[in-house]
Amino acid sequence: MRRLRKWRAFALVAILPLIPRFCLASEGLDVPEALDQKVSLEGLTGISLFFARTYNENLLLYAIYCTVLMAVVGIIIAYVTDIVLKSLGMEVHKIEHKE
């Protein structure tokens, strides 16, 4: 039984690195272009200028802002929907999942 396990481990170590070659996953791909796109700041004011300037200067910070903003907007939509449904007389509560 031990011999079979060693053989199986050896086979995995030998075969796994060859799988991309069998699939031809590494051929025919070009190097992607760099993302050097800039947003024009002409005529922007307020929050639009803030987000455009952040996008131009720091993409990671822009991605964090967008992610947090989407979460906040989702939470606001959920609470507004909750208030509207309660005002219509529907019962709104968490669903209990039973397995």
C-alpha positions, 0 to 999 in steps of 0.5 A: 500500500505504501508503494502505491502511495509513493507511486501516486505521489510521484506520478502527480509531481511528474504529470502536474507540471506538464498539464499546461503543455498538453493544453497549449495554455502558454502558446500564442499569447502576447504581452498585454499593453500597459493601462496608461489611460487618463481621464480628462479633468476639463470641466469637472467639478466636485465629486466627479473631479475627485473621482477622476483625479483619484483614477488618474493618480492612484488606481488602487485607491480608486478601486478601494473607493469604488468597492466601498461606495458600491457596498454603501449604496447596496446597504442604503438600497436594502434599508430603503426597500425594507422601509418601503415594504414595512410601510406597505404592511409586509413583514420583513425579517431575516430568513431562517435556513433549516437543514 
